Amino acid sequence: MRVLLVRLDGLGDAAVCVPLIAALRDAGHEVGVALTTRNAGLFAPNALLAEHVLERIPWPAHGSTPESTDRARTEIAARRYDVALIASEEPEAYALAARIPQRVGFTTGRARPLKNLWVRANTTRTVSRSQRVGGEDAHEVEVLYRLGAGLVGSEKPPSDWFRLRAELVEEPDVQDLEPLGEVTNIIVQTGPKWLATGVTAETQRAVFARLAPYAKFFAAPGEAAAVRELTGVEPRTFPSTRAWVEAMNRGGTVVTVDTGAAHVAGMLCRNVIDIFPDAHFEAQVRRWRPWASSYRAFRASEVDGGPNSRFIESVLDGF
């Protein structure tokens, strides 16, 4: 069948769908995705039937531009999908899938009864999930995998990194390997979420100074100036998500707070140093840890750039 996955969220939200997409394809289905300009280009082009991209209206407004929405609806209708797996909560995600015969979406138990009634009215099948921190022990990959029940051949999401990696990067021909450049042993994904996670500006400056001789620093284009001003490092940016994924694929250890970088690196089988807020630390790690790779999780309060830092030692030693 032709299956449309609707994921109108962030980069990490799309990345945790990789095992679901891999299992759908292994079961013989053709998979298209509806994404936004925030996560478009994440998946390898040869993995998809089609990519339908909506352009988000800048925050604090909600939704996508009418032009991009109309274009996506026209493209989706032309592909004649049989099933829509709706992994996003926004009403426009359900509207995109409205004319697809089978539509699967999430309900949240008793937490939001009116929303649940609305979801049931706009789907042909629903799947339960918890939105409460610590509400269930399942990894987010396992939660999303529930959408594919009856369409995939296994009850458990695949965790074979070699298989998952194929959904994100295309293997180059041997003669094309040289232009890819050298492998980067340590990649530090920077950005404002370090502060939001609880790592102070002073600590970031100390940590980045210690890692600077060994690491490359990455940032989203719109966040590079803020990173430069806050930390003093000059992060590398990329013209597209696709270029960023290819660069991540050439890393050894990826250091990041809990962002899309951790999930992408996990699917690419890169070692991940993953930093989470102190609050609900264990529950957050259970739900959002890298799926298929080795990782080490740190509380924000454990991040330290001093001379005897256990955090720095873990990064430099590849833990």
C-alpha positions in Angstrom: 0.0 0.0 0.0 0.9 3.7 -0.2 1.4 5.1 3.3 1.6 8.8 4.2 3.3 9.7 7.5 2.3 13.2 8.7 4.9 14.8 11.0 4.5 18.5 11.2 6.9 19.0 14.1 10.6 19.4 14.7 13.6 17.6 13.5 13.9 15.2 16.4 10.2 14.4 16.2 10.7 13.3 12.6 13.9 11.4 13.4 12.2 9.1 15.9 10.0 7.9 13.0 12.9 6.3 11.2 12.3 2.7 12.6 8.6 3.0 11.6 9.5 4.1 8.1 12.1 1.3 7.8 9.5 -1.3 9.0 6.9 -0.1 6.6 9.3 -0.2 3.7 10.5 -3.7 4.7 6.8 -4.8 4.7 6.6 -3.7 1.0 4.8 -0.4 1.4 5.6 2.8 -0.4 6.1 5.6 2.1 5.6 9.4 1.6 6.0 12.0 4.3 4.3 15.3 5.0 6.9 17.6 6.7 7.5 21.2 7.3 10.4 23.5 6.5 11.7 22.6 10.0 12.4 19.0 9.2 12.2 18.7 5.4 15.2 17.0 3.8 15.9 14.7 6.8 15.2 11.4 5.1 17.2 10.0 2.2 15.5 10.8 -1.1 15.7 7.2 -2.2 13.8 6.1 0.9 10.6 8.0 0.1 7.8 7.9 -2.4 7.4 11.6 -2.0 8.1 14.5 0.4 5.3 17.1 0.8 6.6 20.2 2.5 4.5 22.8 4.3 6.0 26.2 5.1 5.4 27.2 8.7 4.1 30.6 9.6 6.6 32.3 11.9 5.9 31.9 15.6 3.8 33.0 17.6 1.3 32.4 14.8 0.3 28.8 14.2 -0.1 26.7 11.1 1.4 26.8 7.6 1.1 29.2 4.7 -2.0 28.7 2.6 0.0 28.4 -0.6 2.2 25.6 0.7 -0.8 23.8 2.3 -2.7 23.9 -1.0 0.3 22.6 -2.8 0.8 19.7 -0.4 -2.9 18.8 -0.5 -2.7 18.6 -4.3 0.4 16.5 -4.2 -1.1 14.2 -1.6 -4.3 13.7 -3.7 -2.2 12.9 -6.8 -0.3 10.1 -4.9 -3.6 8.3 -3.9 -2.4 7.1 -0.5 -4.2 4.2 1.1 -3.3 5.0 4.7 -2.3 8.1 6.7 -0.3 7.7 9.9 -0.8 11.0 11.7 2.0 11.6 14.2 1.3 15.3 14.8 -1.4 16.8 17.0 -2.1 19.9 14.9 -5.6 20.1 13.3 -3.9 20.8 9.9 -2.2 17.4 10.1 -5.6 15.7 10.2 -6.9 18.1 7.4 -4.0 17.0 5.2 -5.1 13.3 5.6 -8.8 13.9 5.4 -9.4 12.3 2.0 -7.2 9.3 2.6 -9.3 6.1 3.2 -7.6 4.9 6.4 -6.4 7.4 8.9 -4.6 6.6 12.2 -4.0 9.1 15.0 -3.2 9.3 18.7 -5.6 9.7 21.7 -4.3 10.5 25.2 -6.5 8.5 27.5 -8.6 10.6 29.9 -6.2 13.6 29.9 -8.0 15.5 27.1 -11.5 14.0 26.5 -12.7 16.7 24.1 -9.6 16.4 21.9 -9.9 12.6 22.0 -13.5 12.8 20.7 -12.3 15.1 17.9 -9.5 12.8 16.9 -11.8 9.8 16.8 -14.2 11.8 14.6 -11.3 12.5 12.1 -9.7 9.0 12.0 -10.7 5.4 11.2 -8.4 4.0 14.0 -6.8 5.5 17.1 -3.8 4.6 19.2 -3.3 5.5 22.8 -0.3 7.4 24.2 0.6 9.2 27.3 1.6 12.9 27.3 2.5 13.0 31.0 6.2 12.9 31.8 6.9 9.4 33.2 3.4 8.3 32.2 4.8 5.2 30.5 8.1 3.5 30.2 8.1 3.2 26.4 10.6 5.0 24.3 9.2 7.6 21.9 10.2 5.3 19.0 8.0 2.5 20.4 5.1 4.9 20.9 5.2 6.1 17.3 5.6 2.5 16.1 2.1 1.8 17.4 0.7 3.8 14.5 1.9 1.1 12.1 0.2 -1.8 13.8 -1.2 -4.2 11.2 1.1 -2.7 8.5 4.5 -3.9 9.8 5.8 -7.4 10.2 7.2 -7.1 13.8 5.7 -5.9 17.1 9.0 -4.3 18.0 10.7 -1.4 16.2 13.9 -2.3 14.3 17.1 -1.3 16.1 19.6 -2.4 13.6 21.6 0.8 13.0 22.7 -0.4 9.6 19.1 -0.7 8.4 18.0 2.5 10.0 20.9 4.5 8.6 19.7 3.7 5.1 16.6 5.9 5.8 18.8 8.9 6.4 21.8 8.7 4.1 22.4 7.3 0.7 25.6 5.2 0.4 28.0 7.0 -2.0 29.8 5.3 -4.8 33.5 4.5 -4.0 34.7 7.2 -6.4 32.5 9.7 -4.6 34.0 9.2 -1.1 36.8 11.7 -1.3 34.7 14.8 -1.7 32.9 14.0 1.6 35.9 15.2 3.5 37.5 13.9 6.6 35.8 12.3 9.5 35.1 14.6 12.5 35.8 12.8 15.7 33.7 15.1 17.9 30.7 17.1 16.9 29.1 19.6 19.3 25.6 20.6 18.3 25.1 24.1 19.8 22.1 26.3 20.2 19.7 28.1 22.6 18.4 24.8 24.0 21.6 24.4 26.0 20.4 27.3 28.2 16.9 26.0 28.3 18.1 22.6 29.4 19.9 24.2 32.3 23.5 24.6 31.1 24.6 28.1 31.9 26.4 30.4 29.5 29.5 30.3 31.7 29.5 26.5 31.7 29.0 26.4 27.9 32.0 28.7 27.4 34.2 26.6 29.6 33.1 23.3 28.0 33.5 24.6 24.5 36.9 26.0 25.2 38.1 22.6 26.5 36.7 20.8 23.5 37.7 23.3 20.8 41.0 21.6 19.9 39.3 18.3 19.2 35.7 19.2 18.1 33.7 20.9 15.4 30.7 23.0 16.4 27.5 22.9 14.5 24.5 25.2 14.7 21.3 25.9 12.8 21.6 28.9 10.5 19.2 31.0 12.5 21.0 30.3 15.8 24.6 30.8 14.9 24.8 34.5 15.8 23.3 33.8 19.2 25.7 31.0 19.8 28.7 33.1 18.8 27.7 36.0 21.1 26.9 33.7 24.1 29.8 31.2 23.9 32.5 32.8 21.7 32.7 29.8 19.3 32.1 30.1 15.6 29.7 27.3 14.7 29.5 25.8 11.3 26.1 26.0 9.6 24.6 24.1 6.6 22.5 25.2 3.6 20.0 22.4 4.1 19.0 19.7 6.5 20.3 17.2 4.0 23.8 18.7 4.1 23.7 18.7 7.9 22.7 15.0 8.0 25.6 14.1 5.7 28.0 16.0 8.0 26.6 14.2 11.1 27.2 10.9 9.3 30.9 11.7 9.3 31.1 12.3 13.0 32.4 10.0 15.7 30.9 11.3 19.0 28.1 13.8 19.0 27.6 16.0 22.0 24.3 17.7 22.4 21.4 18.5 24.7 18.2 16.6 24.0 17.5 17.7 20.4 17.1 16.3 17.0 20.9 15.9 16.7 20.8 13.2 19.4 18.1 11.2 17.6 19.7 11.6 14.2 23.1 10.6 15.6 21.5 7.6 17.3 20.0 6.4 14.0 23.4 6.8 12.3 25.1 4.8 15.1 27.3 7.6 16.4 28.2 7.7 20.0 26.1 10.3 21.7 26.7 12.4 24.9 23.1 13.4 25.6 22.3 16.2 28.1 18.9 16.3 29.8 17.3 18.7 32.3 17.7 17.7 36.0 13.9 17.6 36.4 12.4 14.2 35.5 15.8 13.1 34.4 15.2 9.3 34.5 11.8 9.6 32.7 13.2 11.8 30.0 16.1 9.5 29.3 13.8 6.5 29.1 11.5 8.3 26.6 14.0 10.3 24.5 17.4 8.5 24.6 19.1 7.8 21.3 17.5 4.7 19.9 20.1 2.6 18.1 23.5 3.7 19.3 25.7 3.8 22.3 25.0 6.9 24.5 25.8 8.4 27.9 23.2 10.7 29.5 24.2 13.6 31.8 22.1 15.9 33.9 22.5 19.5 33.0 24.0 20.1 36.5 26.7 17.5 35.8 28.0 19.3 32.8 31.3 20.9 33.8 34.3 22.4 31.9 36.7 22.3 34.8 40.1 20.6 34.8 38.8 17.4 36.5 35.5 17.3 34.6 34.0 13.8 34.3 31.9 15.2 31.5 34.9 16.3 29.5 36.6 13.0 30.1 33.6 11.1 28.8 33.5 13.2 25.6 37.3 12.9 24.9 37.4 9.2 25.7 34.3 8.4 23.6 32.9 7.1 26.9 
